[in-house]
Amino acid sequence: MVSEMGVLILDYGSQYTQLIARRLRELGIFSFVLPGDATLEQIKKFSPEAMIWSGGPSSVYEEGAPQIPAGLIDYQRENAIPTLGICYGMQLLVKHFGGKIESAQAREYGRMQILPEPHSHFFSFQRPEPEFQVWMSHGDETTALPPGFTLTAKSAGGAVAGMEAHERRLYGVQFHPEVTHSQNGTELLSHFLFTLAELKPNWTMKNFRQDQVAKIRSAIPENEHVICALSGGVDSTVAAVLVHEAIGKRLHCLFVDHGLLRYQERERVMKLFTEQLHLPVTCVDASEQFLTELHQVTDPEKKRKIIGAQFIKVFDQEANRLEKTLGHLPQFLVQGTLYPDVIESSPAIHAGASSGIKKHSVTIKSHHNVGGLPKDLKFKLIEPLRDLFKDEVRALGKELSVPTDFLKRHPFPGPGLAVRIVGEINRANIEILQKADEIFIEEIKSANLYEKIWQAMAVFLPIRTVGVQGDGRTHDYVIALRAVNSSDGMTADWYPFESSFLSRVSTRICNEVKGISRVVYDISSKPPATIEWE
């Protein structure tokens, strides 16, 4: 079991908070996330060896803005706990110790160059160049440092990018070292953890597996049976294998065909489940039920909520069926929810979660298995992957001996093609998209690019454009292609295909998929876009 001692991350509502925890795990450091308004008593229970305070969307001077927990500064000083404030976390330090924060005349957002000061302890790690690029995201800036703090870095625009009170073991940066766009971000965190805080690595995926198996066994009484929502993707499959290890035959997996799967997905994944993973799986064809409820629905949030509600209805139906066999109604539902699903959904969802209460965060979109769940949910949720990112799930899958070829599959959303069909969903549009997507993935695999790309997909656009095929005029739909590289799904860059590849895919789709006469390629990064279109 992992020791509770580690790094405390105080969450002030940043979309990147769990990225901090993830970076620490990559460095072999155990961490725990508490909400920014945690009490000193809650914090003391963990005996933190170091602290990191996250960013957030608030201004430190706004009414009701989150503040440093009462008594924490005294506790930090008495125990000499190394503390790093990131973005909003740094501004809290500035305010508390008597510095000045003002609204920035020119907001810094995105990639920016910073110039570290040579005397800085925080920036005294080895790097190729003195200056480097980081990811900024702030509307306020420090205009006067607090007494006792020294400037450690400036942005190219002259704004304060870092400060420290080294004797007090207090450090602050205005940028986000946890984001992959920040050069030397991992090196900065490593330097803080191992040099300034003098910590030792104490976390592995084996630790996580042991902890989760123990927690699952503790949460589920010995006489209880569990339903698992098995989508056929990596996330839910790894969750199923983990729970199966914990409770064995008391797990009942359900694979729901909602009519929005990829081309021949049902046949392919059922063969995998039964012949390779040996999981107890029941396939339920609920396509008519889902598509009827989605008829003429175009709003993406409504789509996700409808799909979430319909999944629960199916699970209720299957639970009632199992009741007749088992003699009692299953009370628990396993889902393969990941942390990116959680942080992009409603902030209210975070209440009580192990990853902290997101009282001050902003909703990006609701995920069908998070924001789409009904308020009167009858099941108690088991979400063992809730604090992990996609690549960490793959690492856990490897630890659990899930076949490597399966773990390399690209992510596929639980709502399926519903979030890749912009506008109205019907069987004709689904069939068009399935065929176009299959061609795209076939060509990617033929070009030996599949494992070099994090996620690839086709998207159906409800736009009719004029075209010419043969000697006739057409007025058909548009397919958008999207392929990105990412390490965690929180940020992503579009994949730079060669023009000859895109030409080949476009030609095949226009020739082989009836109803399509135009293909476009999406070159948007995340942010500002998201990976999925809806």
N, C-alpha and C positions, 0 to 999 in steps of 0.2 A: 504494500500500500504506500501511496505517496504521503510524505510528511505534509502537515498543514503549513509548516513554515515555508515561506517563499516570498514572492513579490506581490504586494497588494496593488491592484489597479483600481483607482477610483474613477468611476464612469460618470462623466458630466454630459452625456448625451451625444457624443461624437459617433458618426457613422463608422469610424475606424477603430473604436475601442477594442473590439475583439481581435483586430489585426495586431494590436500591441501584445495581447496574450499569445497570439499565434507566433509572433516573432520570438517571444521568450521561449515558447516550446521548442522552436527550431534550434534555439541556443542551448536547450537542455535544462531550462529553468522552469520550475513549477510556479504557477501564478494563480491568483483567485481575483475575481472581479466583484466589487461591491458598488452599489449606487453612490453617487456623490453626496447624498444626504445620510449615509450610514452613520450610526452613532459611534462614539469613541469606544464604548463597551463592545460593540460588534467587531470593530477593528482589532481591539486588543486580543480577542479570542484567537486570532490567527498569528499573533506575534510576528508581524511582517519583518523580514530582513531588509527590505527596500520598498519604496513606494513610487508609483508612476501615476500622475494625475492626467486624465485624458483631456482632449479638446471638447468642444461643444458649440452649439449654435447660438448660445445666449451672449449678452454683453454683461460684464461683471457689475455694471452699475444699474442694470434694469431691475425694476421692482420684481421681486420673486425669483431673481436669478439664483442658481445654485451657488453655495458658498463652501468654504472649508469647514468640515465638521468641527463643532465646538471642542476645544481642548486638544485637537490633533497637532497643532504646531508645538505646543508644550511637550506633548508625548514624543514628537519627532526629535525635539532638542534634547530631552532627557535621555533618550535611547540612541542618539546619534544615527538615526535611520536615514540612509542616503535617499533623497527624494528628487524626482525629475518631473517638472511640470511641462506638458506639451500643449502649445497653443492656448486654449482657455485655461489650462492648468497653470501655465506660466503667468497669465494675466492675474489669476487669483493670488499668486505669490507677490506680484507687483503691488496689487491693491492692499493686501494684508500688511506688507512691510513699509507702506508709505510712499510707493511710487505713483506714477500717474498714467492712466489709460485714457485715450481719446479715440473718437471715431476717425478712422483713417481717411485722409483726403483722397487717396487712390487705393482702393482695395487690392490686396495682393491675393491672386487666386491662380493656382496652377504652378508650372515649373518656374523657379526663380534661382538666380545665382546668389550664393551667400559668401561672405568674406570673413572667415574666422580670425579672431585676434591671436597673435602668436603666444601670448601669455596664458591663454585659456587652459584650464585643467580638463574641461569637458571635451574640448576638441584636440587634445594632445595625442591622438592616435595616428598611426602611419597611414598616409594616403598619397596617391600619385601627384596631385596638384593641391596647392593651398586653397584655392577656391573650388567650389563644387555646386551642383544643382540639387535643389530640394523641392518638395511639394508644399506650397503655401495655400492656406484657405482661411482668411480672416478679414473681418471688416473693421476691427479695432486694432490699435497699435500702442505700444509703450512709448510715451513721450518723455518720461523722466524715470530713471532707475531708482529703486528704493535704496535708502542708506544701507551700506554694508555689502551691496552687490556691485559687481564689475561687469562691464560689457564684454561679451565673448564672441559675438558675431553680428554683422550687419548684412542686410539684403543689398542687392545691387542698387536698389532705389534709396538706400540710406536708412531704412527702418531697422529697429532693434530686432535681431533674429535670434539672439541668445544672451543669457546672463547667468551669473553664478555667485554664490556666497560659499566658497569652497570650504572654509573652516566650519561652516554650519552644515555642510554636506547637502546644500540646496542648489539645484540646477534648473534652468528653464530654457526652452527653445520655442520659437514662434511657429516653426514649421512642423511637419509630420514625418519623423524618421521611420515610422512603422509602415509607410506606404511605399510600394516598390518603385514609384517614380522618384523617390529621394535617393540620390547617389550616396553611398557610404552610410545609409540608414542602419543597416544591420551592424556595421562596424561601430557606429555611434552607440547603439544599444548594448553591444558586446562590451565596449569600453566602459560604459556606465556600470554594467552588471559585474564584470570580472575584475576591472582595475579600480574603479572608484568605490563600488559597493563590496568588492572582495568576496563575491559569491562563488559557489561551486555548483557545477551541473548536477541536477537531481531529478530529471524528468525524461521518460521514454514512452514510446507507444505501448510497450509492454506494461508499463505502469498504468497507463490509461485503460488498457484492456482489463487488467486485474481490478481496478477501481470500479469500472462500469459493471462488470459481472457481479461483483459484491453488492453494488447499489441496486441492481435489478433484482437479485435474489432477496434483498432486504425489503424492497418495495412491493413485491408480489407474494402474497401468502401461499403456502405450500399447496393448498387445495384449489387455487385459482388457475383458470386457463386464460390465455391471451390471444387476441386477434392481431395479426400484423398486416398492415397495408403494404403490399408488395407490388411496386410499380413496374419492375423489370429493369430499373436503373441501378446504378452502383450504390447510391445512398441507402435506399430501402433494403437492398439485398444485404449489404454489410450489416445494417441494423438487425435484420432477421437472423443472420448467422451468429451475431453477438448474443442476441436474446436466446436463441436456440441453445447456445453453449451454456447459458445461465439456467434455463428451466426445461430444456429438452422437449419431450413429447407434449408438454402443455401449451406449446406454441402452435397456432393455426394460421397459416399464411393464406391471404386472399389476393389473387391477381385479378383486377377488375378491368375488363375490356370496355372502356367508355366510348369507343368509336372514334377516338382521336389519337390513335397510336400511329407509329411509323409503319412503313410498308412491311407487311408480313411480320410485324413485331410480336403478335400473340404467339404464333407458332414457334418463333425463334426462342423467345424467353422461356416458354413452358418447357421446351426441350432442355434448356440450360438448367432450370430449376430442378427438374426430375432426374436428369441423367448425370449432371456434374455436381451440383450442390446438395442433392438429396434432401431437399427441404419439403416438408409437408404442405403442398400448395393446392388450393381449389381455385379453378378459373371460373369467373362469373361474367357472363355476357350481359352487360347493362347498357349497351350502346344506344338502344332505342330510348331508354329512360333518360340518359344524359342529353341526347340530341333533341329530344322533345322539349326539355326544359330550356335549352339554349336557343330554341327557334326564335329568330328575329332579334336576338340580343346582340348589341354591337359594342356596348361599353365594356372595356377590359376589366374594370373592377367588378362589375356585375357578373361577368363570365367566371372570374375566379371564385367569387362567393357562391355562385350557383354550383360550380363543380365541387367545391368543398362540401357544400350541403348534400349534394347527391352522393358523394363518397360515403358520408356518414349514414345516409339512408340505406345504402347497400350493406354497410357494416352492421347496421341494426338488423337488417333482414337475415344476414348470415349468422349473427349472434343468436337470433331467435331459433334458427335452424339447429345450431350447435346445442342450444339449451335442451332440445328434445333428446339429443344423444348423450350429453354430459350429465343432465339432471340439474344443471344450474346455468344461469346466464353469465357469459364472460364479462368481466368488468373492466378489462384493460385493453388499450389499443396502442400498438407500436407503430411509430412513424419514423421515416428517415429524414426528418427535418434537420437542416444544417444551419449554421449561424448566419450566413448571408440571407437565408429565407427570413430569419427572425428580425434582423436589423433593418431590412427593407420593408417590413410590414408595420402595422400599427404600433406605436409606442406602448399602448396599453397592454399589448401582448407580453411585454417583458416583466410585468409585475410578478414578483416571486420567482423569476427564473434565476438559475444559478449564475447567469451571466450579468445580473444586475438589473435594476429597474430603470427603464429608459424614460423617465418622466419628462426629460427636456429634449428628446430627439424628435425628428421630423419623419413622417410617413413618406416613403417613396412609392411602394406598391404593396398590395396585400397578396401574400402567397396562399394558394388554395388550401394548404395544410397548416396555415398559421392564421392569417387574417380572415380566411374563408370558413373557419370552423363556427358552427352555431353556438349561441350562448347557452343553450340548454343541452350541451353535449353530455350524453349519458356515460361515456367511457372516461376512465382515468388514463391520461396520456403517458406513454413511456417513450421518451425521445433521447436515446443514449448518445446521439451524434450532435445534439443541439449546439454544442460549443465548438464544433470542428468545421474546418473548411474542406473543400472538395479534395485537395491533394492529401490532406491528413486522413480523410476517409479511405482513400486508396492505400495509404500506408497502413491503416488499421486492417483493411481487407487483406493485405499481404500478410500481416501478423496472424490473421485468422485463417490463412491458407485458401482464400478465395482465388480462383484461377486468374492468372495475370492477364490473359487476353480479355477477360471480362472486365477487370479493373481499369483497363485502358479505354473502355468505351467513353465516348463523349457524353457530357451531361445532357439529360433530356428532362424537361419540366414535367411535374406531376399533372398539370392541366393538359399536357400533350400539345397537339397541334392547335388547340383552342387559342393559345397565346401566340401562334405563328400564322393565324388567319386574321388579318386586320378586318374588322367589320363583321358582317353576318356569317354564321357558320351553317353550312349545309353539306350534304353528302357529296355533291358534285365538287365543291371547293376542296373538301377533304381529300378526295381522290386525286385531284389535280396536284395538290401539295405533296401528297405521299409519293407520287411518281417523280415529281421534280426533285424532291429531297433525296430520293433513292439514287437518282442519276448523279447528283452532286457528290454524295458520299462515295458512290462507286468510283467516280473519277478521282477523288481525293485518295482513296486507297490504291487505285491503279498507279497513281503518281508517287506512291510511297510517302505521302504527306500526312496521313491520318494521325500518327503518333507525334508529329511536329506541331499539330494544331490542338488547342485546348477544347474548342467547341466549334462545330460548323453546322449550318442549317439553311434551309430554304424558307422563305416567308411569302405567303400569298397576299397580294395587294388588290383591293377591290377597285382597281382603276382600269378602265378599258381604254386602250390606245389603238390608234390606226396602224395597221401593218400591211405588208404585202407578202403573200405566200403563193407560190406558183404564179398564175396570171390573175389572181383575184385579190380583192381588198379584204382585209380582216379587221375586226374590231374586238380584240381579245384582251385577256388580263395580263398582269405583270407579276413576275416572280423576282423577289429580291434575294440575293445570296449574302450570307453573313458567315464569316469565319474569324475567330479571335484567338489570341494567346493571352493567358492569364495564369497566375499561380494560385489564386484563391477565389476568383469570381468577384472580388470587390473592385478591382481595377482591371482593365483589359485594353489591348491594342489590336487593331484589325490586322489580319494576316496579309502580307504583300505577295499575292499570287503573281506569277508571270502572266503576261497578257495572252500568251498562247493557250495557257490552261483555261483561263476565263472564256476565251473564244470557243474552245472545245466544249465546255460545259453549256454555254449559251446555245450553241448550235444543236446539241443533243436535246436540250429541253424544248426548244422551239420546234424541233422536228418530231419529237417523240411524245410530247404531252399536248394533247388536244385542248385548246382553249387558252394557250399561252403564245404570245407573239413578241414578247419583250422581256429581257432579263437585265437586271441592274445589280451592281455590287456595292454593299454598304461599307464605307470607309470611316465610320464613326468609332471613336474610342469611348471607353467608359472610365470616368465621366467625359463628356456631358451626357452621352447616351447610356442606356443599359444594354446588356447583352441581348436579351430577348426584346422583341418589338412591343410586346404588351405585358 
